[in-house]
Amino acid sequence: MRAPARRVQWIMEKGRTTLAAKGTNMKKRFKDRREAGLALANRIELRGLDNPVVLALPRGGLPVGAEVARALGAPLDVLVVRKLGFPVQPELAMGAVASGGILVMNPEVMESAGLSEEAIRPVLEEETRELARRERVYRGSRAPVDVGGRIAIVVDDGVATGSSMLAAIRSLRPRGAARIIAAVPVAPAETIERLEAEADAVVCLAAPEPFYAISVWYESFPQLTDDEVRTILDAEDTRAADSRKNG
């Protein structure tokens, strides 16, 4: 049985651990993604993880993931996932697609909108093309980080329905990750429960109610460009190279 809500708590269930302020009101919003990443990194450091790798969902997850990677001294990689937006309301996720052909659908959204699989096909095809483009642009000649036998920490700037994070988690299972931790600064409580069912652990700083949207919990929440994503990845490559040279 779950501990009472409305307070910060460790929750142990089915071997999974979640840290979240479920049902609490955030006293202040995050200044920006970097501040959220620093706070998330501080929380994750308490876990004493051995040989982790950080995988950030672009674009907004990169500044958050970079802070986590630096704090842990872990490599940072990009894990490309594309949300399948509702045709008349693109910000509402019907589902998500990840590298390797992993598809996650949101049955509640599909049912409430009366959408068929045929109706979402054009969106799926478009987002699959965009996923391939981003893989080329972000990765270039950079090989994916090997997650085999390692703790994979999947980071985003927040989750709403959780479809993108679920697709990311499922894409890592065939790659042999020893454990998968979903880590976000903010998420709705019901989405945290969805993630708990698939990740080995979930770390979330706050789950305010009502949730509204991820952007509400940031003072500054600009859209990142492809160039900004590449700049972060290049900087982390340099950091990793310097670390190897000095180690």
Backbone as CSV, one residue per row, in Angstrom:
resi,resn,N_x,N_y,N_z,CA_x,CA_y,CA_z,C_x,C_y,C_z
1,MET,0.849,-1.194,0.000,0.000,0.000,0.000,0.882,1.241,0.000
2,ARG,0.494,2.247,-0.783,1.300,3.442,-0.910,1.216,4.303,0.338
3,ALA,2.308,5.026,0.594,2.312,5.969,1.701,1.356,7.106,1.389
4,PRO,0.870,7.824,2.410,-0.045,8.934,2.168,0.583,9.968,1.256
5,ALA,-0.229,10.609,0.412,0.257,11.628,-0.497,0.437,12.951,0.241
6,ARG,0.780,14.011,-0.564,0.908,15.375,-0.075,2.117,15.574,0.836
7,ARG,3.175,14.833,0.601,4.439,15.094,1.264,5.555,14.422,0.470
8,VAL,6.758,14.930,0.584,7.880,14.295,-0.093,8.124,12.953,0.566
9,GLN,8.328,11.921,-0.256,8.389,10.597,0.321,9.194,9.648,-0.549
10,TRP,9.833,8.668,0.087,10.381,7.526,-0.625,9.265,6.485,-0.679
11,ILE,9.047,5.939,-1.844,8.016,4.918,-2.001,8.682,3.652,-2.508
12,MET,8.571,2.553,-1.776,9.146,1.284,-2.183,8.006,0.338,-2.565
13,GLU,8.030,-0.129,-3.815,6.978,-1.051,-4.245,7.490,-1.875,-5.418
14,LYS,7.366,-3.163,-5.340,7.771,-4.071,-6.400,9.238,-3.847,-6.777
15,GLY,10.072,-3.518,-5.794,11.491,-3.350,-6.060,11.850,-2.028,-6.687
16,ARG,10.869,-1.139,-6.850,11.128,0.144,-7.474,11.106,1.243,-6.419
17,THR,11.852,2.300,-6.688,11.917,3.412,-5.750,11.541,4.698,-6.458
18,THR,10.678,5.466,-5.861,10.277,6.738,-6.434,10.428,7.821,-5.391
19,LEU,10.965,8.938,-5.817,11.018,10.100,-4.937,10.242,11.205,-5.607
20,ALA,9.167,11.627,-5.013,8.355,12.673,-5.627,7.538,13.387,-4.576
21,ALA,7.276,14.663,-4.824,6.405,15.419,-3.942,4.993,15.271,-4.493
22,LYS,4.395,14.142,-4.211,3.091,13.843,-4.814,1.988,14.686,-4.195
23,GLY,1.242,15.363,-5.078,0.103,16.128,-4.621,0.460,17.407,-3.898
24,THR,1.716,17.842,-3.971,2.102,19.064,-3.288,2.164,20.226,-4.246
25,ASN,2.006,21.433,-3.719,2.153,22.635,-4.514,3.604,23.077,-4.461
26,MET,4.204,23.329,-5.620,5.581,23.796,-5.651,5.640,25.210,-5.097
27,LYS,6.558,25.446,-4.163,6.666,26.775,-3.555,7.178,27.803,-4.559
28,LYS,8.023,27.346,-5.487,8.477,28.242,-6.550,8.801,27.423,-7.786
29,ARG,8.710,28.084,-8.923,9.018,27.413,-10.171,10.532,27.334,-10.358
30,PHE,10.962,26.391,-11.214,12.366,26.342,-11.582,12.693,27.585,-12.409
31,LYS,13.862,28.154,-12.169,14.273,29.327,-12.948,14.391,28.960,-14.419
32,ASP,15.043,27.845,-14.697,15.229,27.361,-16.058,15.607,25.885,-16.017
33,ARG,15.899,25.324,-17.165,16.222,23.893,-17.220,17.526,23.588,-16.495
34,ARG,18.476,24.509,-16.528,19.748,24.259,-15.848,19.526,24.133,-14.344
35,GLU,18.733,25.027,-13.765,18.455,24.945,-12.332,17.744,23.635,-12.003
36,ALA,16.801,23.244,-12.860,16.085,21.982,-12.644,17.057,20.805,-12.714
37,GLY,18.018,20.874,-13.652,18.993,19.809,-13.785,19.900,19.695,-12.571
38,LEU,20.310,20.840,-12.021,21.154,20.834,-10.820,20.408,20.216,-9.637
39,ALA,19.134,20.581,-9.487,18.337,20.031,-8.389,18.133,18.530,-8.567
40,LEU,17.897,18.108,-9.799,17.697,16.692,-10.077,19.000,15.918,-9.843
41,ALA,20.116,16.530,-10.250,21.418,15.885,-10.055,21.707,15.678,-8.576
42,ASN,21.395,16.683,-7.762,21.614,16.557,-6.312,20.829,15.394,-5.737
43,ARG,19.609,15.208,-6.203,18.769,14.123,-5.706,19.284,12.765,-6.156
44,ILE,19.717,12.685,-7.414,20.200,11.413,-7.941,21.515,11.017,-7.295
45,GLU,22.370,12.008,-6.982,23.656,11.718,-6.349,23.495,10.964,-5.035
46,LEU,22.365,11.175,-4.362,22.127,10.511,-3.085,22.021,8.997,-3.237
47,ARG,21.791,8.539,-4.452,21.585,7.110,-4.674,22.899,6.340,-4.784
48,GLY,24.029,7.054,-4.953,25.320,6.376,-5.038,25.397,5.361,-6.160
49,LEU,25.038,5.764,-7.374,24.986,4.838,-8.504,26.380,4.500,-9.027
50,ASP,26.548,3.264,-9.453,27.835,2.778,-9.940,27.839,2.719,-11.466
51,ASN,28.753,3.471,-12.088,28.966,3.443,-13.535,27.689,3.729,-14.347
52,PRO,27.004,4.847,-14.052,25.783,5.145,-14.806,26.084,5.826,-16.139
53,VAL,25.113,5.848,-17.016,25.150,6.623,-18.248,23.856,7.429,-18.301
54,VAL,23.950,8.685,-18.755,22.789,9.571,-18.806,22.333,9.713,-20.251
55,LEU,21.061,9.468,-20.486,20.477,9.616,-21.813,19.378,10.669,-21.741
56,ALA,19.548,11.751,-22.512,18.613,12.872,-22.448,17.714,12.883,-23.674
57,LEU,16.432,13.189,-23.438,15.475,13.286,-24.535,15.526,14.702,-25.115
58,PRO,15.811,14.813,-26.419,15.858,16.149,-27.020,14.454,16.650,-27.355
59,ARG,14.324,17.973,-27.431,15.446,18.854,-27.204,15.565,19.292,-25.749
60,GLY,14.450,19.492,-25.067,14.459,20.104,-23.742,15.161,19.324,-22.659
61,GLY,15.324,18.017,-22.848,15.983,17.218,-21.824,17.493,17.373,-21.801
62,LEU,18.081,17.949,-22.868,19.543,18.042,-22.938,20.150,18.941,-21.858
63,PRO,19.643,20.178,-21.633,20.247,20.999,-20.574,20.091,20.376,-19.188
64,VAL,18.990,19.669,-18.958,18.764,18.994,-17.678,19.717,17.809,-17.549
65,GLY,19.790,16.997,-18.586,20.645,15.825,-18.562,22.122,16.158,-18.459
66,ALA,22.529,17.285,-19.064,23.938,17.676,-18.999,24.376,17.936,-17.565
67,GLU,23.501,18.577,-16.778,23.837,18.843,-15.373,23.916,17.544,-14.571
68,VAL,23.031,16.618,-14.866,23.051,15.326,-14.177,24.330,14.568,-14.532
69,ALA,24.685,14.567,-15.825,25.885,13.858,-16.260,27.142,14.440,-15.622
70,ARG,27.232,15.764,-15.567,28.405,16.403,-14.968,28.520,16.056,-13.486
71,ALA,27.401,16.110,-12.794,27.420,15.833,-11.350,27.848,14.399,-11.056
72,LEU,27.438,13.473,-11.907,27.749,12.057,-11.686,29.065,11.637,-12.332
73,GLY,29.647,12.532,-13.150,30.834,12.140,-13.902,30.525,11.047,-14.901
74,ALA,29.305,11.099,-15.455,28.832,10.049,-16.358,28.798,10.560,-17.794
75,PRO,28.902,9.668,-18.764,28.748,10.086,-20.162,27.314,10.504,-20.443
76,LEU,27.159,11.450,-21.373,25.840,11.922,-21.784,25.616,11.530,-23.234
77,ASP,24.453,10.989,-23.506,24.075,10.668,-24.881,22.658,11.169,-25.115
78,VAL,22.300,11.252,-26.374,20.959,11.675,-26.744,20.134,10.439,-27.074
79,LEU,18.875,10.436,-26.645,17.956,9.345,-26.955,16.748,9.988,-27.643
80,VAL,16.703,9.824,-28.961,15.702,10.548,-29.749,14.349,9.849,-29.681
81,VAL,13.355,10.611,-29.260,11.970,10.155,-29.198,11.104,11.255,-29.788
82,ARG,10.089,10.892,-30.520,9.181,11.896,-31.080,7.759,11.658,-30.578
83,LYS,7.175,12.718,-30.058,5.781,12.662,-29.610,4.857,12.631,-30.818
84,LEU,3.796,11.861,-30.720,2.761,11.833,-31.749,1.638,12.750,-31.290
85,GLY,1.634,13.966,-31.803,0.670,14.957,-31.355,-0.712,14.753,-31.946
86,PHE,-1.733,15.036,-31.150,-3.133,14.990,-31.598,-3.277,15.950,-32.775
87,PRO,-3.902,15.532,-33.884,-3.951,16.358,-35.100,-4.412,17.802,-34.893
88,VAL,-5.426,18.027,-34.077,-5.932,19.395,-33.892,-5.363,20.047,-32.635
89,GLN,-4.557,19.316,-31.876,-3.920,19.849,-30.671,-2.568,19.157,-30.501
90,PRO,-1.563,19.602,-31.268,-0.276,18.896,-31.332,0.420,18.717,-29.988
91,GLU,0.142,19.592,-29.016,0.803,19.460,-27.721,0.265,18.287,-26.903
92,LEU,-0.909,17.782,-27.257,-1.492,16.634,-26.569,-0.978,15.358,-27.224
93,ALA,-0.309,14.521,-26.455,0.335,13.332,-27.013,-0.640,12.169,-27.155
94,MET,-0.757,11.663,-28.375,-1.480,10.418,-28.607,-0.581,9.230,-28.299
95,GLY,0.719,9.490,-28.372,1.702,8.438,-28.152,3.078,8.968,-28.500
96,ALA,4.031,8.066,-28.725,5.397,8.463,-29.053,6.084,7.324,-29.777
97,VAL,7.101,7.694,-30.572,7.902,6.704,-31.278,9.367,6.963,-30.948
98,ALA,10.138,5.896,-30.727,11.557,6.005,-30.376,12.389,5.229,-31.384
99,SER,13.696,5.491,-31.366,14.618,4.774,-32.242,14.447,3.267,-32.056
100,GLY,14.582,2.539,-33.162,14.405,1.093,-33.104,12.975,0.673,-33.374
101,GLY,12.130,1.640,-33.787,10.748,1.318,-34.116,9.851,1.088,-32.920
102,ILE,10.255,1.581,-31.743,9.441,1.429,-30.532,8.280,2.406,-30.574
103,LEU,7.059,1.906,-30.463,5.856,2.731,-30.518,5.052,2.560,-29.238
104,VAL,4.690,3.687,-28.613,3.847,3.689,-27.418,2.642,4.567,-27.700
105,MET,1.447,4.044,-27.488,0.239,4.832,-27.701,-0.442,5.131,-26.374
106,ASN,-1.161,6.247,-26.339,-1.925,6.656,-25.162,-3.386,6.273,-25.400
107,PRO,-3.828,5.139,-24.872,-5.174,4.646,-25.195,-6.288,5.584,-24.740
108,GLU,-6.058,6.311,-23.626,-7.115,7.210,-23.142,-7.379,8.331,-24.128
109,VAL,-6.294,8.912,-24.675,-6.438,9.989,-25.655,-7.074,9.454,-26.929
110,MET,-6.621,8.283,-27.375,-7.168,7.689,-28.596,-8.659,7.418,-28.458
111,GLU,-9.043,6.865,-27.312,-10.452,6.513,-27.098,-11.325,7.755,-26.982
112,SER,-10.849,8.745,-26.213,-11.671,9.953,-26.015,-11.856,10.732,-27.315
113,ALA,-10.857,10.661,-28.204,-10.939,11.385,-29.471,-11.575,10.541,-30.571
114,GLY,-11.785,9.261,-30.296,-12.373,8.383,-31.298,-11.472,8.169,-32.502
115,LEU,-10.146,8.123,-32.271,-9.186,7.980,-33.355,-8.890,6.505,-33.637
116,SER,-8.767,6.186,-34.902,-8.400,4.839,-35.314,-6.910,4.800,-35.632
117,GLU,-6.371,3.592,-35.766,-4.956,3.457,-36.139,-4.694,4.080,-37.502
118,GLU,-5.674,3.969,-38.395,-5.519,4.542,-39.734,-5.422,6.067,-39.661
119,ALA,-6.143,6.672,-38.716,-6.155,8.129,-38.596,-4.819,8.678,-38.118
120,ILE,-4.095,7.890,-37.335,-2.819,8.399,-36.811,-1.638,8.078,-37.732
121,ARG,-1.881,7.294,-38.789,-0.782,6.883,-39.654,0.004,8.057,-40.238
122,PRO,-0.671,9.120,-40.752,0.102,10.245,-41.300,1.006,10.902,-40.257
123,VAL,0.519,11.027,-39.018,1.334,11.620,-37.953,2.520,10.722,-37.645
124,LEU,2.284,9.420,-37.565,3.350,8.467,-37.270,4.427,8.504,-38.357
125,GLU,4.017,8.540,-39.615,4.981,8.571,-40.713,5.807,9.859,-40.675
126,GLU,5.147,10.989,-40.418,5.851,12.274,-40.365,6.862,12.303,-39.218
127,GLU,6.441,11.840,-38.046,7.330,11.885,-36.881,8.464,10.855,-36.987
128,THR,8.222,9.756,-37.672,9.285,8.780,-37.895,10.364,9.372,-38.789
129,ARG,9.949,10.136,-39.803,10.921,10.819,-40.661,11.710,11.858,-39.868
130,GLU,11.010,12.609,-39.017,11.681,13.633,-38.208,12.631,12.989,-37.203
131,LEU,12.262,11.843,-36.643,13.136,11.128,-35.728,14.443,10.752,-36.434
132,ALA,14.333,10.233,-37.657,15.530,9.842,-38.413,16.394,11.062,-38.721
133,ARG,15.746,12.188,-39.060,16.505,13.415,-39.338,17.280,13.868,-38.110
134,ARG,16.625,13.860,-36.955,17.285,14.312,-35.732,18.425,13.371,-35.332
135,GLU,18.243,12.093,-35.549,19.328,11.150,-35.273,20.574,11.536,-36.081
136,ARG,20.363,11.850,-37.364,21.485,12.226,-38.214,22.120,13.530,-37.756
137,VAL,21.273,14.522,-37.458,21.770,15.855,-37.104,22.471,15.848,-35.759
138,TYR,21.880,15.225,-34.757,22.432,15.248,-33.406,23.643,14.331,-33.266
139,ARG,23.567,13.173,-33.892,24.598,12.176,-33.649,25.784,12.328,-34.597
140,GLY,25.519,12.629,-35.864,26.609,12.719,-36.817,27.360,11.411,-36.856
141,SER,28.679,11.471,-36.634,29.496,10.252,-36.617,29.624,9.667,-35.209
142,ARG,28.966,10.301,-34.241,29.045,9.865,-32.843,28.255,8.567,-32.655
143,ALA,28.917,7.529,-32.181,28.249,6.240,-31.950,27.429,6.316,-30.672
144,PRO,26.311,5.607,-30.593,25.532,5.577,-29.348,26.370,5.032,-28.199
145,VAL,26.179,5.580,-27.016,26.873,5.081,-25.830,26.380,3.663,-25.528
146,ASP,27.303,2.780,-25.216,26.953,1.404,-24.879,26.331,1.370,-23.477
147,VAL,25.081,0.945,-23.391,24.396,0.876,-22.097,24.375,-0.544,-21.546
148,GLY,24.968,-1.478,-22.263,24.938,-2.868,-21.836,25.521,-3.076,-20.447
149,GLY,24.731,-3.639,-19.538,25.164,-3.919,-18.182,25.308,-2.701,-17.298
150,ARG,24.850,-1.543,-17.769,25.021,-0.308,-17.010,23.678,0.231,-16.525
151,ILE,23.742,1.179,-15.596,22.542,1.867,-15.128,22.273,3.031,-16.079
152,ALA,21.145,2.999,-16.760,20.773,4.039,-17.709,19.801,5.010,-17.038
153,ILE,20.185,6.274,-16.970,19.332,7.310,-16.393,18.737,8.114,-17.538
154,VAL,17.441,8.019,-17.729,16.762,8.701,-18.822,16.184,10.007,-18.285
155,VAL,16.610,11.122,-18.873,16.284,12.441,-18.336,15.487,13.271,-19.342
156,ASP,14.467,13.956,-18.838,13.737,14.950,-19.636,13.449,16.142,-18.738
157,ASP,12.960,17.240,-19.328,12.674,18.433,-18.527,11.325,18.354,-17.813
158,GLY,10.643,17.263,-17.988,9.352,17.014,-17.359,8.569,16.041,-18.219
159,VAL,7.532,15.454,-17.663,6.656,14.597,-18.459,5.209,14.981,-18.161
160,ALA,4.363,14.813,-19.166,2.934,15.081,-18.995,2.180,13.750,-19.056
161,THR,1.965,13.233,-20.271,1.313,11.913,-20.380,2.306,10.784,-20.140
162,GLY,3.596,11.051,-20.367,4.622,10.030,-20.152,4.907,9.156,-21.361
163,SER,4.229,9.405,-22.489,4.408,8.542,-23.660,5.846,8.545,-24.168
164,SER,6.460,9.731,-24.229,7.834,9.820,-24.729,8.803,9.087,-23.811
165,MET,8.644,9.259,-22.510,9.530,8.588,-21.559,9.335,7.067,-21.626
166,LEU,8.100,6.617,-21.766,7.849,5.178,-21.867,8.492,4.595,-23.118
167,ALA,8.407,5.326,-24.233,9.038,4.858,-25.461,10.549,4.776,-25.281
168,ALA,11.116,5.759,-24.582,12.559,5.754,-24.328,12.957,4.554,-23.478
169,ILE,12.204,4.293,-22.429,12.492,3.159,-21.540,12.452,1.850,-22.327
170,ARG,11.412,1.682,-23.133,11.263,0.436,-23.885,12.350,0.272,-24.939
171,SER,12.872,1.385,-25.469,13.934,1.289,-26.469,15.254,0.840,-25.857
172,LEU,15.416,1.016,-24.541,16.660,0.656,-23.868,16.714,-0.807,-23.445
173,ARG,15.565,-1.426,-23.261,15.562,-2.829,-22.822,16.324,-3.737,-23.789
174,PRO,16.079,-3.631,-25.109,16.812,-4.515,-26.028,18.309,-4.201,-26.086
175,ARG,18.712,-3.022,-25.603,20.127,-2.636,-25.635,20.885,-3.149,-24.407
176,GLY,20.177,-3.850,-23.513,20.847,-4.545,-22.425,21.167,-3.741,-21.194
177,ALA,20.469,-2.631,-20.960,20.706,-1.857,-19.741,20.410,-2.706,-18.514
178,ALA,21.292,-2.622,-17.513,21.095,-3.411,-16.290,19.909,-2.884,-15.496
179,ARG,19.818,-1.567,-15.366,18.687,-0.921,-14.704,18.368,0.358,-15.446
180,ILE,17.112,0.756,-15.435,16.697,1.991,-16.097,16.005,2.879,-15.078
181,ILE,16.512,4.106,-14.947,15.938,5.091,-14.033,15.363,6.236,-14.854
182,ALA,14.093,6.518,-14.683,13.468,7.680,-15.309,13.606,8.858,-14.351
183,ALA,14.178,9.968,-14.814,14.448,11.102,-13.938,13.944,12.395,-14.568
184,VAL,13.039,13.065,-13.870,12.469,14.320,-14.365,12.260,15.278,-13.198
185,PRO,12.295,16.580,-13.449,12.033,17.534,-12.376,10.570,17.565,-11.937
186,VAL,9.651,17.387,-12.874,8.235,17.558,-12.540,7.374,16.664,-13.420
187,ALA,6.282,16.149,-12.824,5.367,15.259,-13.544,4.076,15.126,-12.751
188,PRO,2.961,14.827,-13.411,1.730,14.531,-12.675,1.822,13.182,-11.975
189,ALA,1.157,13.049,-10.849,1.240,11.834,-10.039,0.810,10.596,-10.818
190,GLU,-0.234,10.713,-11.647,-0.715,9.538,-12.367,0.298,9.074,-13.422
191,THR,1.064,10.021,-13.965,2.089,9.653,-14.935,3.257,8.955,-14.244
192,ILE,3.600,9.415,-13.046,4.653,8.750,-12.280,4.282,7.280,-12.080
193,GLU,3.035,7.004,-11.802,2.598,5.627,-11.601,2.754,4.802,-12.883
194,ARG,2.499,5.433,-14.047,2.706,4.734,-15.323,4.180,4.386,-15.512
195,LEU,5.047,5.326,-15.160,6.482,5.095,-15.322,6.992,4.040,-14.354
196,GLU,6.441,4.034,-13.139,6.843,3.041,-12.132,6.632,1.621,-12.638
197,ALA,5.630,1.440,-13.484,5.298,0.101,-13.963,6.336,-0.426,-14.955
198,GLU,7.159,0.471,-15.522,8.107,0.037,-16.560,9.565,0.314,-16.213
199,ALA,9.847,1.408,-15.524,11.225,1.702,-15.147,11.585,0.944,-13.879
200,ASP,12.879,0.743,-13.661,13.318,0.113,-12.428,13.263,1.092,-11.262
201,ALA,13.323,2.384,-11.575,13.195,3.415,-10.559,12.767,4.705,-11.232
202,VAL,12.088,5.546,-10.490,11.671,6.857,-10.980,12.108,7.900,-9.968
203,VAL,12.767,8.941,-10.441,13.128,10.067,-9.584,12.435,11.305,-10.133
204,CYS,11.590,11.901,-9.326,10.849,13.101,-9.724,10.851,14.054,-8.540
205,LEU,11.181,15.320,-8.789,11.294,16.273,-7.696,9.944,16.740,-7.187
206,ALA,8.966,16.837,-8.061,7.651,17.332,-7.632,6.554,16.857,-8.564
207,ALA,5.389,16.600,-7.984,4.210,16.204,-8.758,3.034,17.071,-8.313
208,PRO,3.025,18.332,-8.722,1.987,19.264,-8.257,0.611,18.923,-8.823
209,GLU,-0.398,19.255,-8.070,-1.787,19.075,-8.496,-2.543,20.388,-8.288
210,PRO,-3.243,20.878,-9.313,-3.298,20.354,-10.677,-1.989,20.612,-11.411
211,PHE,-1.740,19.827,-12.452,-0.449,19.867,-13.124,-0.399,20.926,-14.233
212,TYR,-1.424,21.058,-15.011,-1.531,21.972,-16.157,-0.608,21.546,-17.296
213,ALA,0.677,21.948,-17.241,1.631,21.645,-18.308,3.042,21.800,-17.767
214,ILE,4.008,21.177,-18.435,5.396,21.255,-17.973,5.876,22.700,-17.906
215,SER,5.583,23.480,-18.940,6.099,24.849,-19.028,5.646,25.737,-17.878
216,VAL,4.515,25.408,-17.263,3.994,26.212,-16.146,4.982,26.235,-14.984
217,TRP,5.793,25.203,-14.832,6.657,25.059,-13.664,8.078,25.575,-13.898
218,TYR,8.231,26.336,-14.978,9.500,26.997,-15.291,9.268,28.487,-15.519
219,GLU,10.164,29.321,-14.986,10.102,30.748,-15.285,10.542,30.998,-16.717
220,SER,11.575,30.283,-17.164,12.071,30.405,-18.532,12.047,29.022,-19.167
221,PHE,11.323,28.900,-20.277,11.146,27.588,-20.901,11.176,27.729,-22.426
222,PRO,12.294,28.257,-22.972,12.364,28.452,-24.427,12.537,27.137,-25.171
223,GLN,12.108,27.130,-26.422,12.355,25.978,-27.276,13.823,25.980,-27.701
224,LEU,14.495,24.841,-27.602,15.884,24.745,-28.025,15.959,24.470,-29.520
225,THR,17.059,24.882,-30.124,17.292,24.618,-31.531,18.181,23.383,-31.688
226,ASP,18.254,22.872,-32.913,19.156,21.754,-33.190,20.600,22.144,-32.892
227,ASP,20.966,23.387,-33.220,22.335,23.846,-32.964,22.651,23.837,-31.471
228,GLU,21.695,24.218,-30.644,21.919,24.224,-29.197,22.097,22.803,-28.663
229,VAL,21.350,21.865,-29.215,21.500,20.465,-28.817,22.894,19.962,-29.179
230,ARG,23.344,20.259,-30.394,24.676,19.820,-30.816,25.763,20.460,-29.963
231,THR,25.574,21.734,-29.601,26.558,22.420,-28.765,26.707,21.735,-27.413
232,ILE,25.587,21.345,-26.804,25.628,20.648,-25.510,26.335,19.307,-25.656
233,LEU,26.003,18.562,-26.694,26.618,17.249,-26.897,28.119,17.384,-27.166
234,ASP,28.508,18.392,-27.957,29.931,18.605,-28.245,30.683,18.965,-26.967
235,ALA,30.071,19.807,-26.133,30.712,20.197,-24.875,30.902,18.992,-23.962
236,GLU,29.920,18.102,-23.944,30.041,16.906,-23.114,31.075,15.934,-23.664
237,ASP,31.213,15.884,-24.989,32.265,15.058,-25.581,33.635,15.575,-25.154
238,THR,33.795,16.895,-25.149,35.058,17.504,-24.726,35.335,17.210,-23.261
239,ARG,34.297,17.323,-22.426,34.459,17.036,-20.992,34.897,15.595,-20.774
240,ALA,34.254,14.674,-21.509,34.588,13.259,-21.357,36.029,12.988,-21.797
241,ALA,36.448,13.633,-22.915,37.808,13.446,-23.411,38.829,13.981,-22.409
242,ASP,38.559,15.146,-21.836,39.456,15.737,-20.831,39.551,14.836,-19.599
243,SER,38.403,14.256,-19.220,38.381,13.386,-18.053,39.246,12.144,-18.268
244,ARG,39.147,11.573,-19.476,39.957,10.395,-19.788,41.441,10.741,-19.799
245,LYS,41.767,11.940,-20.340,43.152,12.364,-20.436,43.747,12.597,-19.046
246,ASN,42.937,13.185,-18.150,43.432,13.505,-16.813,43.321,12.327,-15.848
247,GLY,42.527,11.315,-16.253,42.337,10.174,-15.349,43.419,9.144,-15.504
